[in-house]
Amino acid sequence: MAHGHVHCYADADRGCVPVGPAFSKGAEVLDSGESHPFGAMLREQRLAAGLTQAALAERAGIAERTIQDLERGAARPRRATVRRLIDVLTPSPEIRAMLEATTPTPRQRTELAIQMSSSYAALDDCRNNLPIQPTALLGRERELAEIRALVRDGARLVSLTGTGGVGKTRMGVEVVATLLNRSASSGPIFADGAILVELASISDAALVPSAIAQACGVRDLGGRTMVEGLKAYLSIRQILLLLDNFEHVIEAAPVVADLLAWCPGLTVLATSREPLRVRGEHEYDVLPLAVPRTDGQTPPTELARNPAVALFVERAAAIRSDFSVSEKNAEVIAEICARLDGLPLAIELAAARVRTLTPQALVERLERRLPLLTGGIRDLPARQQTLRDTIVWSHDLLDEDEQRLYRRLAVFVGGWFLEAAEAVCNLDDLDVDVLDGLESLAKKSLIRRVDDVDGEPRFDMLQTIREYALEQLEESGEAAHMRRCHATYWLNVAEAARPELLRRNQRYWRARLEADHDNLRAAVAWTLAASGPEGAQLGARLTLALSRFWQRSDHVREGREWLARALARCPPSDHGTRASLLHAAGELARAQGSNAPARSFFEASAATYQQAGDRRGTASALRNLANVIRSEGDHERASALLDESLALLRQLGERTGLAFALSIQGDLALDTGEHELAAAAYEESLSLARESGDLWSVAARLSDLGSLAHDRGDYERAYSLFNQHLAMRQDVGDHRGIAWSLASLGWVACDQGDYERGRALYHQSMLLHRQLGHQWGPIVCLEGLARLEATIGGSRRSPVLFGAAEAGRQMSGQALGRVEREAHEKLVAGARAALGEEVFQEAWAEGSAMSLEQAVEFALETARIQ
């Protein structure tokens, strides 16, 4: 054990014989074969280094059997062996000193023997019936210290609560063992020892006093009741009771409170899936082990130190001696532990599968966790030999209404707020208040309260527990109805959020939808897979309601995929719905910088809106189509389409759409150098956006006016307007808008002659655009950096970047405006003249051959070299 050797005594009436003495730090292993601190420290350092016993033995030039004997305390650590192990493991100075201290001199051995004999005598009265644990308790140092502190500070009833399989019993035994061992060196806290009372096999709460009495060896009641006899026995003793699995006899909680009131020297440590809820109780929630990050960026050595990974590796190595963490499997093991929510029992059961499955094969089978997680070790209780049995044990303790609520909550993915649970689960047949039901399930460790957002509690389930709840939901026959209720609720939320994503409280609504994005995904997936026209209609409405959220919350690529699925299910005869889906798909394609698909979607949308007789929709589609065609350089066609859209919008009095159309009119004028016309269009657009409270459009118009000021040579005003745009985008958390603001500020900085700041701003913008999966943004940044290098002069980096940007423009179909093209061509000609035709063409060809990702890396790498 990691925190000291447990002294195991049989019951006093049966002749209790100590298994072995306790060892203080630096003690030498004696012939009796007890565990030794050196073995625990060696095992911890080996696991932290990601080594098997065989690998450590090979590197240190020591027999593998020697490592095995040292770790289990069957061999005496010699100085030369310790030095070899230290050279391989390279521990911290503190650990090194502790390891070296375990090989005492002959004089120290004599002094130690005296100390050990006196400690042994002092523990003779501290009887206990705790089992010796065959494996170390990993990753629980903080929790053990906190629970011990509660007891030492006077807490007389501590309940270790948590879900099945989280390790409550194991932790309870460890806490008691370490408290007893500490009492041997710092004065006894429990002079009469500690008694483990197993309650798992008891189904009648009335039998709890008998179970405690039997474990304590109380037989002579002298005509008293069982509880009175216990009081008489315990009232004159300083003793610690470990009541294990109390949730099955929770009605006996008043008995525990009664014993504590009568027996001043009694302390109770209980393990239970729900608290006892009596006075004086200190509840300690035992959480799953911390899981590692699975972003592919964490080194294997760091992953190996994660508690969940360390547990998996230790248990797997016990089955296959050659198993260890490596570059090849570290990330896969981390993924296994993350998918199992850090639940110790689940991790141990999964590790047992390495006998026949590789870690990669395990991951692939974890979609259905419960059937895989079976085959626990035989000396565990039957309910813990499969994870399913552990969860069934908890489920069967619920009343009928709690079971109904528990299985209905399984429709939520990634958690839920109280409001959502009340709306989705509170059907006419649920004879329990949802809040009360949630609190009860939380106390029974089947759900957990994870956070509060704006004062509203949020709950979720561990994935393994949710999987069993889903099974129960399917068996109940309620699954289809509950998923329809779930989807309908999220449709109502999404439709309420859509207009708000343009207004002052847009950040709140984006955060709310983001918090429940997994629920939204599940609702969309179900509606689009549901049979019949109802499912298709629900799916279309939900994807349309969410399209603005996807566009403005950096989920553009995902949104395009959902819209494609919704379009595939939409019947061609439903012109109105189909036109709206096409229009939304065009907006997302445009947001991602994919011009050709956007143009096709808007053309089809305009035609379909016209078939449906929807003038408002037609005006919106024509407006967006004009914007795409403008960016491709066809200003004449763009102007004609925009005029048609503007006429319709003015007739309809559609001010929000009109504000957007006027901004496009300003862009068209700016492209051709008509500054006065551009200024008038932008100012009217800004005024309309402010009237409607559309902060998104207000910010965009400020950026437009910044571009106009830049073209006029008023760099100070341009910089101020772009900064205002940046601040507004940051305020609402719009990362795509932030990326464009940074590029605009870089543009102005370069024209002001601040090339280093300009380069830094372009790099920040390019990195953010790339992170968001935006294709057009990095091209603009590459072009800006190419112009910067051409302005500075003398570097072949300029034509390389020009070539890469031009290739990107051709790929995306984006064209330069007339004024911008003239300035661009002037800089290209200057770079050509400075470098010579041959060098220039070679560098241009090099850039043209690059992929967008390669060009971005080239731009960033050349900056690092500088």
N, C-alpha and C positions, 0 to 999 in steps of 0.2 A: 504493500500500500504506500501511497505517496506521502502520507502524513503520519507514519509511525506504525509499528507492529501491534496488532490487536491481541490482547490476552483473552483467550477463550477458556471459560470455566463451565463445567457442568453444574447442575443444580446442587446446592449445598447438601441437601438430604441424600443425594446420590453419590457424594464424595467428589468434590470439585478438585480437579487437578490442573494446575496452570500449564498451558502449552509451552510457554517460554517467556523469558524476561524481556523487559524493554531495554533498548539501547540508546544511550545519549550520543550526541554528535561526536564522531571520531572513534567510536567503539570498534573493536576488532571482532570479527566473526568467530564464534566459538564452535565447538564440535557438534552442538545440538542442532545446527542447520537452520537457525532463525534468519529472518530477513535482516538486512544491514543497510544503513543509509547510503553507503557507497553504491549498492546495487540500484537503488531508486534514482540516485543522481546520474549514474551511468546510463540507465535506460532513457531518462529524460533528455540527456545530451545527445544520445544516439538518434533518438526520434527527431529531435530538432534539426539534426544534420541530414535527415532523410536516409539513414543507413540501416540495413538489416544487420543482424548479428554476424552473419557470414561476411558481409562487406567490411564491417569494422574489424573483424578478426584478420582478414586478409591485409588490410591497409596497415594495421598495427603490428603484423607479424606475430600474431597470437592465435592459439588454437580456438576454433569456434566454441568448443565445449567449455573453454575457460570463460569466454564471454557469458555463456549461458549460466554457468555456475556463479559467476560474480553477480549477475543481475538478480538471481534468486537467493543470494546470500549463502550459497553452499561452498564458497571458496573464500580464502583470506586474500585481500588485495595486497600484492607486494609492491614495493617502491618502484622497481624497474617496470613492472606492468603498468602501474599508474602513469609513469612518465610517458610511456609509449602511447597510451590512450589519450593523454592530454595533447601530445603532439599531433594526433590525428583530428581530435574533436575541436581543438583551439577554443576552449571555453573562455568566458570572461574571467578577469583576475579574481573576482570573488568566488566563483565556482571552482576555479583552479585551486585556490587556497583550501576550499572545503574538501576537494578530492584528495589533495595531498595530506590533509589532516587525518585521513582515515587509515594511515599506516604509521601508528604510534611507535615510539621507542620502547625497549623492554621496561624501563622505569615507568613510562606512561601506562603500559599494559598492566602492571601491578596495581597502580593507583586506580585504574579503570575497573579492575576486577573487584576492588573494595567498594567503589561507587555502585557497581552493578548489583552486588549482593545486598547492599542496604536498600537500593531502589526496589529490588525484588521483594524484600521483606515488607516494605511500605505498601506494596500493592496486594499483599495477601488477602486483605480485607475487601478489596475492590472487585467483587465477583461480577461476572457478566456472562451472558450467553450469546454474544455476538459472533456471527460467522466470520472466519478469516476470508478475506477477499482474494481470489487468485490473480486478479489483474489490477493495475493502477487506475485510480480515478483521475482522468485527464481533463484539464481545462476548467476546473472548478475551484481554483485557489481563492478567488475573490468571494464566491458564494460561501465557501466553508468558513472563511474568516468572518464574514458578516453574521452568519448564524451563530458561530461560537461567541461572538461579541454580544449578541442578544442574550444568550444564556448567562454569560459571565456578568452582564450588566443587570441581571435580576429578572429577566423574563421567565415566568414559570410555566407558560404554555406557548409553545412555538409550533405552528402548523406549517409544514412544507407542502404547499399546494402546487398543482400543475397537471398537465395532461398525462394520460397513460403513456409510458415508455420514455418519459423525460428524465428518469433517474432519481426519483424522490427517495425510494428505499435505499438505494446505494449511497446517496448523499447523507441520509439520516444515520446509517451505520457508520459512515466515515466521521461525521460530526461527533457522535458519541465516543467512538474509539479515540479520536484525538483529544477530546475533553478528558477522558480517563488517563491517557498518557501524559497530558499536561499536568494533571493533578499529582502524578508521581514525582514531578520535579519541582512544582511550585506550591505544594500543599493541596490536599484532597478537597475537591469541590463536592464530590459525591462519595462520602466515606463508606456508604453501603453499596456502592457499585451502580450498575446499569442493567436493566432488563429489557430485552426485546420481546414484544407481545405481537405475535402474528394473528391478524384478524381476517385475512383474506378468505379463509374457509368457513367463517361464521356468517350465517344469514339472518340470525335473530339478534337484535340489539340487546335483548335481555340477557344474552349469554356473555356479554363483554366483561362484567365483573368476574365471572368464573374463569374466563381466559386469562385475565390479569392475575388472578389468584394462583392459577395453575403455573403460570410462568414464574411467579415470585416464590413458589413453593409453599404457599399458605394452605394448610390442610385442616388444622384444628380451629374450628370456628367457635367452639365453646357455647353452642346454642344460639349464636348470633346469625343474622342474615349475612349473605356473601358480602354486601357492601359494608356492613358494620365490621365484619372481620377484616376486610381490607383496610378500613380506616384505622382500626386498632394496630394492624401490622405496620402500615406506612407512616402513621403519625409520629413514631419514635425513630424514624430513619431518615437519612439524607440519601435519597435515591433518585435516579433518572429512569423514567419509563419511556421507551420508544414504542409507540403504538402505530403499527404499520398497516396501511390500507384501511383507514378509518372510514372512507366514504361509503363502504358497504353497510356500516352499522351507525350511520350518522345520528340516528335517534338516540344513541347512547351518549351524546355529547354532554347532557346535564350530569351524567354520572361522573365524568371526568372533572367537570367544574366542582361537583360536590367533594370529590376526593382532594382536589387542590385546596378547597376552603378549609378542610379539616386537617390537612397534613402539611405543616409549614416547611418541612424538609423535602417535599416532593416537587420534582420538575418533570414536565411532560413534553416530549417531542413527538408530534404526530405527523404521519404522512397521509395525505388525503387528496382526492381530486376536487374536493370542495372544503371550505373552511368549516370549523365546528360551530362558529357563531355563538360563542359564550363569552362572558366578561373576562377580561384579562388576556384574551388571545392575541398573539402577535403572528400575523399571517406573513409568510415568506413565499413569494411566487417563484417557483423553480422554472426558469425558462429553458428552452432548447439551447444547445451550444451555438456560439457565434459561428456563422458560416462565412467562408471566404468570398472575396470578389471573384466573379467569373468573367472579367473583361478581357482576359488574355494578356494583361499587362503585368500580372504579379509573378515574380520569379519563383521557381519551384521551391527554393529554400525557404522563402517566406510562406508559401502555401503549406509546407510541411509543418510549420509552427502553429498553424491554425488548429484550435482544439478539435473541431469536427474532423478535419483531415487526419490529425494525429490519431484519433480514435479509430478511424477506418483503417489506417495503415497498420496500427498495432494489432487489431483483430484479424486483418487479412494476413499479416506476417505470421500469426499463430497457426494459420492453416497452411500457408505456403511460405516456407522459410526464405525463399528467394524474392519475396515481394517487397518492394520499396518504392518511394517516390522518385520519379525521374523526370527529365525534360519531356519525355514522350507522354507520360500518363498523369502528370501533376494537375493539369487543367481539367482533365476528365474526372479525376477523383474529386476535385473541387466542385464540379458540376453535380456529381452524385450527391455530395453532402448538401449542396444548396437546394436541390430538388427535394431532398428529404427533410428540409427545414431545420437541419441541425438536431433532429430528434435522435437521442442516443440509441434507443432500442432499434429504430429503423436503420440507423447506420451500421449497427452490429449485425443485424440480419442481412443487410446488403453485403457487408464484408464477407459473410460466410459463403456467399455465392462465388467468391474468387476461385474456389476449388474447380469450378467448371466454366466460369465466364470471365472474360477480360473486363477491365473497367469500361471500355468502350461499349461492349455488348450489354453491360449493366445499364448504362445510360440509355441505350436504345430501348430497353425493356421497362424503363421507369415511367412510361406514359400510364401504365396501369400498375400502380405500386403494390397494392395489397396482395395480389396473387404471388408476386415475386418475393415479398418479405415474409417468408416462412422458414421453418427449419431452425429455430433457435436451439441453444444448448439444452441438454436434457435436465440439468439441475435447476433451471428456471421454473417458476410456476407455469402450469399449462397455459394460462391466459397470456403469458409473455413469450411463448414460443412462436407465436405469429403475431404480427402487428394487428391483424384483423381481430383476433381474440381480445387483445388489449382494449381496442376501441369498443367492441361489443360489450365488454364488461362495463364500461362507462355508460353506453347507450341504454343498457337494460336497467340502470338505476333511475332513469328518467320516468316521469309519469307520462300518460298518453298525450296530453297537450304539449308537453315539452318535447317529446319525440316528434310530434307533428311540426312544431316550429323549427326544430333542429334540421329536419330533412328539407323543409322548404327554404331555409337559408342557404342551402347548397347551390341554389340558382345564381347566387352572387359570386362574382369572380374578383378576387383582389380586395375584398372587404366591402363594407357598406356603412352608411350612416343610419341613425335611428329612423329618420323620416322615410328612407327607402324601405327599410324592413317593415314599418307599419303599413306602407302603401302596398307592398307586394305580398306579404305573408299573412296579413290580418284579414282572412276571409271569415265568412259567417260561422264556420264550424270551429274556430279557434277560441276556446273558452279560457283565454289567459291574456292579460295585458302584455303587449309586445315588449315594452320596456322591462316589466317584471320578468318576463320569460328570458330576455337577453341577459339580465343580471343573474338569473338562476343558472343559465347555461355557462356563463362566464365563471361563476363560482364553482361549477362542476368541471371546469377546465376543458370544455368542448368548444368554446369560442374564446377569444381574448379581446380585451379592449386595448387597442393599439395606439390611439391618439385622440386628441381633441382638436377640432378645427373650428375656430370662432365659437367656442363653447359647446359645440355639438360632438358627442362621443362617436367614435368610429370603431367598428369591430371587424374581426376577420377570423378565419379558421386555418389551422395548419392543413396543408394539402392532403396529407394522408387521412385526416379526419373528415375533410370535405368529400374525399372519394367514397368513403363509407356512407356518408349522408346522401350522396347522389345515388348510390345503390338502393338505399332505402326509399328515396323519392321515386325511382323507377318502379320498384316493387309495389309501391302504394297506388300506382296508377294516376298520380297527380302531376307527373313530370311535364307533359305537354301543356297542361293548363297553367302551371307555375311559370314555365318559360314564356308563355304568352303574356302573363301578368307582368313579368320582369321586362319584356320587350316594350310593352305598352307604357310602363312607367318611364322608361328611359327615353322613349319617343316624346312623351310630354315634357320631360326635362330639356331635351335637345331642342325642341321647337320653341320653348320659352327662352332658351339661351341664345338662339340664332340672332335675333335683332339686338340683343344686349351686347353682342360682341363688337358692335360699332359705337357703343355709347360709353359714358363715363365710368361705368362699373364693369367694363369689359374684362379687366384683370381678374376680378372676383369670379366671373362666369368661366373664364378660361381655366382658372385654378380648380374650380368645382368640376368641370368636365375632365380635366387632366387627372384629378384624384380618382375618378371612376372610369378612366379610359378602358380598363379591362372589362368592366361591366358593359360599357358601350360596345366594345368589340364583340362580346358574347351575344349581346342583343342583335347586332347587325348580322352576325354569322347565323344565328338561329332563324331570323326572319328570311334571310336570303336562301336558306336551305329548306324552309318549311314548304310543304306541298300546298298547292292550290293558289288561287288568286289573292286570298287574304294575306298570305305570307309575302308574296311579291309586292303587294301594295304597301304593307308595313315596312318592308325592306327599303322600298323606294323613298318613302317619307322619311325614314330614319337617316338614310345616307344623304338626302338633300338637306335635312336639318343639321347634319354634322359637317357638311362640306366646308362651311366657313370656319369652323373650329379646326378642321384638319389643315386648311390653308394657312391659318394664322397662328397655329401652335406647332409648327415645324413637323407636321405629319403628312406632308404633301404626297410623298410616294405611296404611303399606306392608303390615303384617301383615294388616290387614283385607282388603286386595285379594287377597293370596295365599290367605287362607282362603276367600274367595268363589269363587276358581277351583277350589280343592280340593273345595268343596261341590258345585260344578257337575259335577264328574267322579265324585263318590261315588255308587254305585248306591243307590237307595232301600231295597233289600232288605238292605243292610249296616247294620243298625240301630246296632250298637255304634260303628262308625267314624263314622257320620253324627251320632250324638248327641254324640260327643266334639268333632267339628268345629263343631257348632252351639254347644256350650258355650264353646269357645275363641273363637269369633266374638263371642259375647255378652260375654265378659270384655274383649276389645279395644274393643268398642263402648262399654262402660261406662267403660273407662279414658279414652276420648276424650270422655266427657261426652254421648254420644248415647243418651239413655234409651230412647226408643221402639224403636229397633232392638235394643237390649240386651234389653228385655223380651220381644220376639218371639223372639229367639234362645233365651233361657232357657226360655220356655214350650215351644217346639218341642223343645229338648234334653231337658227333664224327661219329656215324653211319649214321646220316642224311647228314652230310657234305660229307661223302664218297659216298653216293648215288648221291649227286649232283655233284660229281667230283671236289669238292673244296678242294685242297690240303692245302692251307693256313688256311682255317677254320678248317680242320681236325687236323693240327698241333697245333692250339690254343686249341682245345677241349681236345686233348690228354695231352697237357702240364698241363692244369688245372685239368684234371682227375687224373693225376699223383700226383699233389699236395694234392688233397683230400685224396687219398689212402695212401700217405706218412704219413699224419697226423693221419690216422687210425692205423698205425703201420705195414702195409704190404709193407716193403721196397723193397722186391724183385719184386713184380708186379709194384710198382711205378717206379722203376729203368728201367724196360723194356719199360713201356709206355713213359717215359721221353726220353729214347734213340731214340725211333721212332720219337718223336716230334722234338728232336734236329736235327736229320738227315734231316727231311723235311724242317725245318727252315733254315738250312745252305744251302740246295739246292736252296731254294727260295730267299736267301739273305734277309730274313725278320729280320732286326736287332732289332727292338723293341720287337718282340715276342721272339727272341733269348736271349735278355737280361733277360727277365722274366724266361725263361726255365733254363738258367744258374744259376739263383738265387735258383731255386728249387733243382738243382743238388748240389749246395752248402749246402742247408738244409739237403738233404739226407746224405751227407758226414759228416755233423756236428752231425747228429743223431747217427752215428756209430763211432764217435770219429776220423774220418779221417781228421785231421785239415789241412794238406797241400793241399789235394784235395779241401776242402771247400774254403780255401783262394784263390786258383787259380780260381775257378768258380766265387766267389764273385767279385774278382778284374776285371775279364773279363766282367762280367755283369755290373759293375759300369762304366767301360770305354765305353761300348756301350750306356748306358743310358745317359752319359754326351754328347756323340757325337750327339745323336738324340735330345737333349734338353728336355728329359723327366724327369722333376724335381721330379715327383712322384716316378719314379723308382730309381732315384739317392738317394732320402731320404730313400727308403726301403733298398737299398743296404748298406747304412751307418748303418742302424739298424742291418742288417745281420752281418756286420763286427764287430759290437759291441758285438753281441752274441758270435762270434768266439773268440774275445779278452777275454770275460768273461770266456769261457770254458778253455782257456789257463791260466787263473789266472791273467791276466793283467787287474786288475780292474780299474786302472787310465785311460787306453786307452778305455776300455769299457764305462766308465762314460762319457768320452769326446765324443765318437761317438754317444752315446744315446742322449747326450745334443744337438749335431748337428742335429740329427734326429728330436728332439723336436722343435728346432728353425725353421727348415724348415716347419714342419707341422703347427706350429703357424703362420708362415708367409703367408701360403696359406689358413689358416682357416680350416684345416682338423681336425675336432674334434675327429674322430675315431683314426686317427694317433696319436693325442695328448694323447689320453687315453692309447694307447699301449706304447708310450714313457714313460709315467709316471710309468707304471708297470715295464718296463725294468729298469728304474732308481731306483725304489724301490728294485728290485732284487739285483742290485749292492750294494746299500746302506746296505742291510742286510748282504751281504757277506763281506762288509768292517767293520761290527760290529756296524754300526750306526742304531740301531734297531728303535728308535723313528722316525727318518727321513724315514726309510724304510716303517714303518707302515703308516705314513702320506701319502706317495706317493701311496701306494697300495689303501688306502681309496679314494684318489682323483681319481685315475684311475677307481676304482670300481663304484663310483658315476657317473662318466661321461659315462662309458659303459652302466650302467643301464638307464641313461637318453636317450641314443641313441637307446635303445631297442636291444642291442647286447647281445647274449646269452653266447658266449664263453669267452668274456673278464672278466666278473665277476668271472667265474670259475677259471681262471688263477690267479686272485687276491686272491681268497679264498685259493688257493693252496699255494701261496706265503706267506700269513699270517699264514697258518698252519705250514709251515717250520720255519717261524720266531719264533713262539711260541715254537716249538719243540727245536729250537736252544737255546732259553733262558732257557727252561726246567721248570718242576714242575707244569704246568697248564693243566687242562682238556680241556681248549679251543682248544689246538692243535688237539686232536683226533676228537673233534666235527667238526672243520673246515676241517680236512682231510676227514672225512666221507662225509661231504656236497660236497667237491670238487670231490671226487671219484664218487659220485652219478651223479654229473653234467657231468663228463667225460663219464660215461657209457651212459647217455642220449644223449649226442652229438656225441658219437662215436670217440672222439679224444683220441689218445694214446700218451704216453710219448716215446721219443727217448731212445735208449739203455743207453747212458751215463747219461741222465737226470733221467731215471728210477732208476739207481743204487744209485745215490745220494738221491733220494726221498725215496727209501726203507730203506736206512740207517737211515734217520731221523725218519721215522715211527717206526722202531725197537727201536730207542732210547727213543721215547715217550712211547712206550709200556712198556719198562723196567722200566722207571722212575715212571710210574703211577700204574703199576700192571695190570695184564690181565683183571680182572673184571671191574675196573674203566675205563680202556682203551676201552674195548668192549662196555660198556654202553654208553660212550661218543661218540664213533664212530657210534653206532646205532642211537643215538639222531641226529647227523648231517646228516646221510643218509636219515632220514625220513623227513628232511626239504625240502621245496620247495626252488628254487633258491632265490626268494625274501626274504623268511624267513632267509636263510643263510646269505644273505647280511645284513639284519637288525641285526642279531646276531653279526656279525663281527663289525658293526658300534657301536652297543650298548655296547659291551664289551670294546671298546676303550673309550667310554664316561665315563664308570664306573672307568676306570683307571685314 
